[in-house]
Amino acid sequence: MAPADEAGTSGRPGLRERKKRETRVALSQAAIRLCVLHGWDVVTVDQIAAEANVSVRTFRNYFAGKAEAIAASHLERMLRVADDLLARPAGEALWDSLLHAVLGQFVPPDNSASQSERWREGVRLMLAEPALAGEIVKANAAAQQELATAIAQRTGTDAERDLYPKLVAAVVAAGSAVAVERSLRADEPVQLGAVLAQVFEQLAAGLPVP
């Protein structure tokens, strides 16, 4: 019998990997929460570790700093989008499956916090931090690769040799980013789910000229 912390024959991550992933997520969410509510310059690694109920040493085992920790949430979210895509019905149209997968991960069940003006302003200020930009780029590159792999599996293409899965992954990432930007910067609060639906409707239609 395989040890409990190793992956089983199904290929799903073992207990140890799941625990590590949960810790990464907890630290990343703690970093986002604190930086949005209190400001980038105020928040320290010590505070993030305490918020996640782990030691600073544990934080350092996962991330070099708070920028990398925050960017990790984007990668984690896109990993879940890829998982959700593969779980969608096989006969469902690809763009419908992608919309459902993205909505499931980008739109929280309770929109109250994310739609408050204080939260929106905090997110805008956090995302404007130059220190975060490079980490977001790296996380996005990794996210697109993971999503391309799932798209290739869904469409019977090759994620390394075929253009299609990489192109779709890049378009999904860009479209999702545009929707988030629109939701954050609209003069009046705009539901992210509604903007995402508009984005994917236009993508599925081939981006016709208005």
LINRA-V446301 format. One line per field, one symbol per residue. ss: DSSP state (2 for helix, 1 for strand, 0 for the rest). psi: psi as a letter, one per 30 degrees, with the letter a starting at -180 (. if undefined). burial: 1 if it has 16 or more other ideal C-beta (glycine too) atoms within 10 Angstrom, else 0. Layout:
ss->???
psi->???
burial->???
//
This chain:
ss->000000000000002222222222222222222222220000002222222000022222220002222222222222222222222000000222222222222200000222202222222222200222222222222222222222222220000000222222222222222222222220000002222222222222000000
psi->kklfglkaffflkleeeeeeeeeeeeeeeeeeeeeeefkefekleeeeeeefhlleeeeffekfafeeeeffeeeeefeeeeeeefflkefkkeeeeeeeeeefffjlejfeeffkeeeeeeeeeeffkeffeeeeeeeeeeeeeeeeeeeeeefglkfefkeeeeeeeeeeeeeeeeeeeeeegkekkkkeeeeeeeefeeeffghkk.
burial->000000000000000000000011111111111111000100101011101101000010011001111111111111101101100100000010111111111110000001000011011001101001001100110011111111110100101000001101101110110011011100000101101110110010000000
//
